[in-house]
Amino acid sequence: MSSLTARAVTARYNGTPILGGVDLDVRRGEWLVVIGPNGAGKTTLVRALSGAMASGGQVELGGRSLAGLKRREIAAEVAVVPQIPVVPDGVTVFDYVLLGRTPYIPYWRMESTDDYQRVASELERLDLAGFAQRPVTSLSGGERQRAVLARALAQDASVLLLDEPTTALDLGHQQQVLELVDELRHERGLVVISTLHDLTFAAQFGDRIMLLVEGLVVAEGSPSEVLKADTVATYFGATVDIVQGRDGPVVLPVRVRR
């Protein structure tokens, strides 16, 4: 698949509108970061784009409608790192990451040597090789988040949807994970769409930023175009300074003295 396109995507929860008609186009090798205040609809958008929930509008992968694909076909093309992953009780890190190979294993067949090698490679990339035989539920929050990302990468999909992928990670591992995603999207030509709370990370890693507020896109463009002090004040209720860093805008909270 070469792109992900969405047109007029809508979604409701218990009858309440969450998304009010979102359009987006993300090309191969491009990273779109979705930002917005709490409750803006970011997680709902990720779920709608992955086909994990009922939604209105149209989502296409490489020109093919998501609605026309089987779940196994979608899983081979779209990998998701949810904010709150579901982890089977007692499953080891290795077996959990191995689940990412499921779309490629024929029915009634076992995993191949290549599948095992791919899992080992992703564990090594994410500094998890030493945890391979540990239950996922025994890991710290940051270690577990890296295991979830490893499973998504093992899926070898062309589209990577990340919902707050740095949740529970310390600063060093936040950088490690985002740098790895950046490296892989260039190396493999991935379509990457992520939500991020950290506006500086959003600016440094995103080619484009989409600002979502109450289910509507209120701004979209380059990090410099979207991340302005008055915009952050209006939609996040925060006072900040925006300075130009080496890799993009840096958003600095400013204490308001009263």
C-alpha positions as CSV (number, residue, x, y, z in Angstrom):
1,M,0.0,0.0,0.0
2,S,1.3,3.4,-0.9
3,S,-0.9,5.8,1.1
4,L,-3.8,6.1,3.6
5,T,-6.6,8.4,2.7
6,A,-9.7,9.4,4.8
7,R,-12.7,11.4,3.7
8,A,-15.4,12.8,6.0
9,V,-14.7,10.2,8.8
10,T,-17.3,10.4,11.5
11,A,-17.8,8.5,14.7
12,R,-20.1,8.4,17.7
13,Y,-20.0,6.9,21.2
14,N,-23.3,6.1,22.8
15,G,-25.0,8.5,20.4
16,T,-22.6,11.4,21.1
17,P,-20.6,12.7,18.1
18,I,-16.9,12.2,18.6
19,L,-15.5,12.9,15.1
20,G,-17.3,15.5,12.9
21,G,-15.9,14.7,9.5
22,V,-12.1,14.3,9.3
23,D,-10.1,14.3,6.0
24,L,-6.5,13.3,5.7
25,D,-4.0,12.0,3.2
26,V,-0.7,10.4,4.3
27,R,1.8,9.2,1.7
28,R,4.4,6.4,1.9
29,G,7.3,7.5,4.1
30,E,5.3,10.4,5.7
31,W,4.6,10.9,9.4
32,L,1.5,12.8,10.4
33,V,1.2,13.7,14.1
34,V,-2.3,14.3,15.5
35,I,-2.4,16.6,18.5
36,G,-5.2,18.1,20.5
37,P,-6.5,18.6,24.1
38,N,-7.9,15.7,26.1
39,G,-11.2,14.5,24.7
40,A,-10.5,15.9,21.2
41,G,-11.1,12.5,19.5
42,K,-7.5,11.5,18.8
43,T,-7.9,7.9,20.0
44,T,-11.2,7.5,18.3
45,L,-9.6,8.7,15.0
46,V,-6.9,6.0,15.3
47,R,-9.5,3.3,15.9
48,A,-11.6,4.5,13.0
49,L,-8.6,4.5,10.7
50,S,-7.7,1.0,11.7
51,G,-11.2,-0.4,11.2
52,A,-11.5,-1.2,14.9
53,M,-14.8,0.6,15.3
54,A,-17.8,1.5,13.3
55,S,-17.4,4.9,11.6
56,G,-18.9,6.9,8.8
57,G,-17.0,8.3,5.7
58,Q,-14.4,6.5,3.7
59,V,-10.9,5.2,4.6
60,E,-8.7,3.8,1.8
61,L,-5.4,2.0,1.8
62,G,-3.6,2.5,-1.4
63,G,-6.9,3.2,-3.2
64,R,-8.7,0.2,-1.7
65,S,-11.6,0.8,0.6
66,L,-11.0,-0.4,4.2
67,A,-14.6,-1.6,4.3
68,G,-13.9,-4.0,1.5
69,L,-11.0,-5.8,3.1
70,K,-11.1,-8.8,5.4
71,R,-9.7,-8.4,9.0
72,R,-6.7,-10.6,8.0
73,E,-6.0,-8.4,5.0
74,I,-6.3,-5.2,7.1
75,A,-3.9,-6.7,9.7
76,A,-1.3,-7.4,7.0
77,E,-1.4,-3.7,6.1
78,V,-2.2,-1.8,9.3
79,A,-0.4,-2.2,12.6
80,V,-1.7,-0.4,15.7
81,V,0.0,0.5,18.9
82,P,-3.0,1.3,21.2
83,Q,-2.7,3.6,24.3
84,I,-4.1,0.8,26.5
85,P,-3.1,-2.5,25.0
86,V,-4.9,-5.8,25.8
87,V,-2.3,-8.4,27.0
88,P,-3.3,-12.0,27.5
89,D,-2.5,-13.1,31.0
90,G,0.6,-15.2,31.3
91,V,1.9,-14.7,27.7
92,T,5.6,-14.2,27.4
93,V,7.1,-11.2,25.6
94,F,8.4,-13.4,22.8
95,D,5.0,-15.1,22.2
96,Y,3.2,-11.7,22.5
97,V,5.4,-10.2,19.8
98,L,5.0,-13.4,17.7
99,L,1.3,-12.6,17.5
100,G,2.3,-9.8,15.1
101,R,3.1,-12.5,12.6
102,T,-0.4,-14.0,12.6
103,P,-1.6,-12.4,9.3
104,Y,1.2,-14.3,7.5
105,I,0.7,-17.7,9.0
106,P,-1.7,-19.9,6.9
107,Y,-4.6,-21.5,8.8
108,W,-3.7,-24.7,10.5
109,R,0.0,-24.1,10.1
110,M,2.8,-23.3,12.6
111,E,5.1,-20.3,12.7
112,S,8.2,-20.5,10.4
113,T,11.9,-20.0,11.2
114,D,11.6,-16.6,9.5
115,D,8.8,-15.6,11.9
116,Y,10.9,-16.5,14.9
117,Q,13.9,-14.6,13.5
118,R,11.8,-11.5,12.8
119,V,10.5,-11.5,16.4
120,A,14.1,-11.9,17.7
121,S,15.2,-9.0,15.5
122,E,12.4,-6.6,16.8
123,L,13.1,-7.6,20.4
124,E,16.8,-6.7,19.9
125,R,15.9,-3.4,18.2
126,L,13.8,-2.4,21.2
127,D,16.2,-3.6,23.9
128,L,13.9,-6.4,25.0
129,A,15.9,-9.5,24.1
130,G,16.6,-10.1,27.8
131,F,12.9,-10.1,28.6
132,A,11.9,-12.6,25.9
133,Q,10.7,-15.3,28.3
134,R,9.2,-12.9,30.9
135,P,5.4,-12.6,31.1
136,V,4.4,-9.3,29.6
137,T,2.3,-8.6,32.7
138,S,5.5,-8.7,34.8
139,L,7.1,-5.8,32.9
140,S,7.1,-2.1,33.9
141,G,4.9,0.2,32.0
142,G,7.7,1.4,29.8
143,E,8.9,-2.1,29.0
144,R,5.4,-3.2,28.2
145,Q,4.9,-0.3,25.9
146,R,8.1,-1.3,24.0
147,A,6.8,-4.9,23.7
148,V,3.6,-3.6,22.2
149,L,5.6,-1.6,19.6
150,A,7.7,-4.6,18.9
151,R,4.6,-6.6,18.1
152,A,3.4,-3.9,15.7
153,L,6.8,-3.8,14.0
154,A,6.9,-7.6,13.7
155,Q,3.5,-7.3,11.8
156,D,5.5,-5.8,8.9
157,A,2.6,-3.6,7.9
158,S,2.9,-0.6,5.5
159,V,0.8,1.6,7.8
160,L,1.7,2.2,11.5
161,L,-0.9,3.8,13.7
162,L,0.5,4.9,17.1
163,D,-1.8,6.2,19.9
164,E,0.5,7.9,22.4
165,P,3.4,5.4,21.8
166,T,5.6,7.0,24.5
167,T,3.1,6.6,27.4
168,A,4.9,5.5,30.5
169,L,8.4,5.8,28.9
170,D,11.2,7.7,30.5
171,L,12.8,10.5,28.4
172,G,15.5,8.3,27.0
173,H,13.2,5.5,25.9
174,Q,10.8,8.1,24.5
175,Q,13.5,9.3,22.2
176,Q,14.6,5.8,21.4
177,V,11.1,4.7,20.3
178,L,10.4,7.8,18.2
179,E,13.9,7.7,16.6
180,L,13.3,4.0,15.8
181,V,9.9,4.7,14.2
182,D,11.5,7.6,12.2
183,E,14.3,5.3,11.0
184,L,11.9,2.5,10.0
185,R,9.4,4.8,8.2
186,H,12.3,5.9,5.9
187,E,13.8,2.5,5.7
188,R,10.5,0.7,4.9
189,G,8.5,3.5,3.4
190,L,5.9,3.3,6.1
191,V,2.8,5.5,6.4
192,V,2.9,6.7,10.1
193,I,0.1,8.4,11.9
194,S,0.5,9.0,15.6
195,T,-1.1,10.9,18.4
196,L,1.3,12.7,20.8
197,H,0.8,14.9,23.9
198,D,4.3,16.2,23.8
199,L,4.2,19.1,21.4
200,T,8.0,19.4,21.0
201,F,8.3,15.7,20.0
202,A,5.3,16.2,17.7
203,A,7.2,19.1,16.0
204,Q,10.5,17.3,15.8
205,F,9.3,14.0,14.3
206,G,6.1,14.9,12.4
207,D,6.3,16.0,8.7
208,R,2.9,17.5,9.3
209,I,0.8,18.2,12.3
210,M,-3.0,18.0,12.5
211,L,-4.7,19.8,15.4
212,L,-8.0,18.1,16.4
213,V,-10.4,19.9,18.7
214,E,-13.8,18.4,19.6
215,G,-13.7,16.0,16.7
216,L,-12.9,18.7,14.1
217,V,-9.6,19.6,12.3
218,V,-8.9,23.2,13.2
219,A,-5.4,23.4,11.8
220,E,-3.1,21.3,9.7
221,G,0.3,22.0,8.1
222,S,4.0,21.9,8.9
223,P,5.0,22.1,12.6
224,S,6.0,25.8,12.2
225,E,2.6,26.6,10.7
226,V,0.5,24.8,13.4
227,L,2.5,25.3,16.5
228,K,2.1,29.0,17.4
229,A,1.9,30.5,20.8
230,D,-1.6,31.9,20.3
231,T,-2.8,28.6,18.9
232,V,-1.5,26.7,21.9
233,A,-3.1,29.2,24.2
234,T,-6.5,29.0,22.5
235,Y,-6.8,25.3,22.3
236,F,-4.7,24.0,25.1
237,G,-5.1,26.8,27.6
238,A,-1.4,27.0,28.1
239,T,1.1,29.9,28.0
240,V,4.2,28.9,26.0
241,D,7.1,30.3,24.1
242,I,8.0,28.8,20.7
243,V,11.6,28.7,19.8
244,Q,13.3,27.3,16.8
245,G,15.4,24.2,17.6
246,R,17.7,22.2,15.5
247,D,15.0,19.8,14.3
248,G,11.9,22.0,14.5
249,P,9.9,24.2,16.9
250,V,10.4,23.7,20.6
251,V,7.4,24.4,22.8
252,L,8.4,25.8,26.2
253,P,5.8,26.2,28.9
254,V,6.0,29.6,30.6
255,R,5.0,30.0,34.2
256,V,2.2,32.6,34.6
257,R,3.0,34.6,37.7
258,R,0.0,36.2,39.5
